[in-house]
Amino acid sequence: MKNEKHHNLDCKTARDISIIDTLQRLGFYPKKTKEKECWFLSPFRSEKTPSFKVDLKLNRWYDHGEAVGGNVIDLVIKISGYTIKETLEFLSNSNSFSFQKPTVSAQDLTPNYTIEKVIDLENDVLLWYLIMRRITARVALTYCQEIHYTINGKTYFAIAFKNDVGGYEIRNKYFKGCLGNKGVTHFNNGNQKLLLFEGFLDFLSYKELFSRNTDEDYLILNSISQLKNCWTILSKYSHIDCYLDNDDAGKRTTNLVKEKYSFAQDCSSKYEPFKDVNDYLVEVS
């Protein structure tokens, strides 16, 4: 590995950065701790039994599920696909690690929050979370922003997806909710075909899988409870594809749309047996 320098951090120095600290700052915590090692659920995939080991003395990691390992630089590169230069910038930017967990529920946000700013999506930790969900920066930057907000004097940040009534669906590793008025997000491109999604991660996942499709409009419910407000929008289309969750609530919602519009189709078989489009994307990527 070349000894490149960036922001006064070279590879030799970067290798000494604690893997434990890096993982924890990104929201990964050990499931089992011993005197000489810690065990994590693998950051590379979904699993129930920890197979990712960090040697505390050597500051090296090893993933038993994939039989690969290395130092903290190798770890960042493997998960993110960053170049060495990008990895050193990521590791040197301590400000990118303030990934906090709100101690309130989504219902608590309405009376207590203040939106401080909404900017272009740039925080490395938020982009990292999207990478873990297999959403590239190219797609995320097209449709999402970064929101900073306070709750009872404490500051947090998250991915923001704007709805049509001025509110924001927010998401990070720890939390999802809505700031402002709840509503749907409709991308009206002037087509007769509409694709219907429950949440914006599923919509982003579809764009990753089928980015070349341009003859479509999109409606993201942001909650299946919003369907009752969508009949006017849906009635304007001659073709509706439903990409809702493979669970009871998703099936009921799909059936409601199909009962009202004979031309509506259930597309959930395309991502069975997974719960939703994003789970499918994570598995096949």
C-alpha positions in Angstrom: 0.0 0.0 0.0 1.5 3.4 -1.0 2.5 5.8 1.8 0.2 8.6 0.6 -0.4 11.6 2.8 -3.6 13.5 3.2 -4.6 16.0 5.9 -1.3 15.3 7.7 -2.3 11.6 8.0 -0.3 9.0 6.2 -0.9 5.3 5.9 1.6 4.3 8.6 -0.1 6.6 11.1 -3.6 5.7 10.0 -3.0 2.0 10.7 -2.7 2.8 14.4 -6.1 4.3 14.6 -8.3 2.1 16.8 -10.5 -0.3 14.8 -12.8 -0.5 17.9 -13.2 3.3 18.0 -13.8 3.5 14.3 -16.4 0.8 14.4 -18.2 2.4 17.4 -18.1 5.8 15.9 -19.9 4.3 12.9 -22.5 2.7 15.1 -21.1 -0.9 15.3 -20.7 -2.2 18.9 -19.1 -5.4 20.2 -21.5 -8.3 21.0 -18.8 -10.1 23.0 -15.7 -8.8 24.6 -12.8 -10.8 26.0 -9.4 -9.9 27.4 -7.6 -9.9 24.0 -10.4 -9.6 21.4 -13.8 -8.2 20.6 -16.5 -9.8 18.4 -18.9 -7.9 16.2 -21.7 -8.7 13.8 -20.0 -8.3 10.5 -20.3 -4.8 9.0 -20.2 -6.5 5.5 -23.5 -8.3 5.7 -26.6 -9.2 7.8 -26.0 -11.9 10.4 -27.2 -13.1 13.8 -24.0 -14.7 15.2 -20.9 -12.4 15.5 -18.2 -13.6 13.1 -16.1 -10.4 12.9 -13.1 -10.4 15.4 -10.9 -7.5 16.4 -7.5 -8.4 18.0 -7.1 -5.7 20.7 -3.3 -6.1 20.9 -2.5 -6.1 17.2 -5.4 -3.7 16.3 -6.3 -5.9 13.4 -9.6 -7.4 12.2 -10.7 -10.7 10.7 -14.0 -11.7 9.2 -14.5 -15.4 9.6 -17.5 -15.4 7.3 -15.4 -14.2 4.4 -11.9 -15.3 5.6 -10.5 -11.8 5.1 -8.9 -9.3 7.4 -6.5 -6.4 7.8 -6.0 -3.0 9.4 -8.4 -0.1 9.7 -7.5 1.2 6.3 -8.4 -2.1 4.7 -11.6 -2.1 6.7 -12.8 1.3 5.4 -11.8 0.5 1.8 -13.6 -2.9 1.9 -16.9 -1.5 3.1 -16.9 1.9 1.3 -15.0 1.2 -1.9 -13.0 4.4 -1.2 -9.6 5.1 -2.6 -6.6 5.3 -0.2 -6.8 9.1 -0.4 -10.6 9.1 0.4 -10.0 6.6 3.2 -7.3 8.8 4.8 -9.6 11.8 4.5 -12.4 9.9 6.2 -10.2 8.7 9.0 -8.7 12.1 9.6 -12.0 13.9 9.7 -13.0 13.5 13.4 -16.0 15.8 12.9 -17.7 13.2 10.7 -18.1 10.8 13.7 -20.7 12.6 15.8 -23.4 10.0 14.9 -25.7 10.4 17.8 -28.8 8.5 18.9 -31.8 10.6 19.9 -33.3 9.5 23.2 -36.9 10.5 22.1 -39.4 8.8 19.9 -40.7 10.0 16.6 -43.9 11.2 18.3 -41.7 13.4 20.6 -40.3 15.3 17.6 -43.4 17.4 16.8 -43.4 19.8 19.8 -39.7 19.7 20.7 -37.5 20.0 17.6 -35.9 22.8 15.7 -34.4 22.5 12.2 -31.1 24.2 12.3 -30.1 23.7 8.6 -30.7 21.6 5.5 -27.6 21.2 3.3 -26.3 18.9 0.5 -25.6 15.4 1.8 -21.9 15.4 2.6 -21.4 13.8 6.1 -19.2 10.7 5.8 -21.1 8.8 8.4 -24.5 9.3 6.7 -22.9 8.4 3.3 -21.4 5.3 5.0 -24.8 4.3 6.3 -26.2 4.5 2.8 -23.3 2.5 1.5 -24.2 -0.2 4.0 -27.7 -0.2 2.5 -26.0 -0.4 -0.9 -27.2 3.1 -1.9 -24.5 5.0 -3.9 -23.7 8.7 -3.4 -24.7 9.3 -7.0 -28.3 8.3 -6.3 -28.5 9.6 -2.7 -27.2 13.1 -3.7 -29.9 13.3 -6.4 -32.8 12.8 -4.1 -31.7 13.4 -0.5 -30.2 16.1 1.7 -28.6 16.3 5.1 -30.6 17.8 7.9 -29.3 19.1 11.3 -31.8 19.6 14.1 -32.1 20.0 17.8 -34.3 18.2 20.4 -34.3 19.7 23.8 -31.1 21.5 23.3 -29.2 18.5 21.8 -28.1 18.5 18.2 -28.5 15.6 15.8 -28.2 15.0 12.0 -29.7 12.6 9.5 -30.5 11.9 5.9 -33.5 14.0 4.8 -36.0 13.2 2.1 -38.4 16.0 1.5 -42.2 15.3 1.1 -44.7 17.4 -0.9 -46.0 19.3 2.1 -42.7 20.7 3.2 -41.8 18.1 5.8 -38.7 15.8 5.9 -38.5 12.1 6.3 -35.3 11.5 8.3 -33.2 8.5 8.6 -29.9 7.3 10.0 -28.6 4.1 11.5 -30.4 4.6 14.8 -33.6 6.5 14.0 -36.3 7.2 11.4 -39.1 9.7 11.7 -40.5 12.8 10.2 -39.8 16.5 10.9 -42.7 18.8 10.0 -45.9 17.8 8.2 -46.3 14.2 7.2 -47.0 13.7 3.5 -46.1 11.8 0.3 -43.4 12.5 -2.2 -44.5 12.5 -5.9 -42.1 12.7 -8.8 -44.3 13.7 -11.7 -42.3 13.3 -14.9 -45.3 13.4 -17.2 -45.6 9.7 -17.8 -48.6 7.4 -17.7 -46.8 4.8 -15.6 -46.5 5.2 -11.8 -44.4 3.2 -9.4 -45.6 3.1 -5.8 -43.2 2.7 -2.8 -43.7 2.7 0.9 -40.4 4.4 2.0 -37.7 6.4 0.3 -34.9 3.7 0.8 -37.0 1.4 -1.3 -37.3 4.1 -4.0 -33.6 4.7 -3.9 -32.9 1.0 -4.1 -35.1 0.7 -7.2 -33.1 3.6 -8.8 -29.9 1.6 -8.1 -31.3 -1.5 -9.7 -33.0 0.1 -12.6 -31.4 3.5 -13.1 -31.9 3.5 -16.9 -35.7 3.5 -16.6 -36.9 7.0 -17.5 -40.5 6.6 -18.6 -41.8 6.4 -15.1 -43.3 8.6 -12.4 -42.8 7.8 -8.7 -44.9 8.1 -5.6 -43.4 7.4 -2.2 -46.0 7.1 0.5 -43.5 7.7 3.4 -46.1 5.7 5.4 -48.8 3.4 4.2 -51.3 5.4 6.3 -50.9 8.1 3.6 -52.6 6.0 0.9 -55.9 7.6 1.8 -54.5 10.9 0.5 -53.3 9.5 -2.8 -56.4 8.5 -4.7 -56.4 11.7 -6.8 -52.8 11.2 -7.8 -53.3 7.5 -8.6 -56.4 8.2 -10.7 -54.3 10.2 -13.2 -52.3 7.1 -14.3 -53.1 4.2 -16.7 -50.5 1.9 -15.2 -49.5 1.4 -11.5 -46.7 -0.9 -10.3 -46.8 -1.5 -6.5 -43.4 -2.1 -4.9 -44.6 -2.3 -1.3 -43.4 -4.5 1.6 -43.7 -8.2 1.6 -45.6 -8.2 4.9 -49.3 -8.1 5.9 -49.5 -4.3 5.9 -47.8 -4.1 2.5 -50.1 -6.8 1.0 -53.2 -5.1 2.4 -52.2 -1.8 0.9 -51.4 -3.3 -2.5 -54.7 -5.1 -2.5 -56.5 -1.8 -1.8 -54.8 -0.2 -4.8 -55.6 -3.2 -7.0 -59.3 -3.3 -6.0 -59.7 0.4 -7.0 -57.6 0.2 -10.2 -57.7 -2.9 -12.3 -54.5 -1.9 -14.1 -52.4 -1.9 -10.9 -49.9 -4.7 -10.5 -48.2 -6.3 -7.4 -44.5 -6.3 -8.1 -43.4 -7.7 -4.8 -42.6 -11.1 -6.3 -39.5 -9.4 -7.9 -37.9 -9.2 -4.5 -39.2 -12.2 -2.7 -38.4 -13.7 -0.2 -37.1 -10.4 1.1 -39.2 -7.9 3.0 -38.6 -5.0 0.7 -36.6 -3.7 -2.2 -33.8 -2.5 -0.1 -33.3 -5.8 1.7 -33.2 -7.4 -1.8 -30.6 -4.9 -3.0 -28.4 -5.5 0.0 -28.5 -9.3 -0.6 -27.8 -9.2 -4.4 -25.1 -6.4 -4.4 
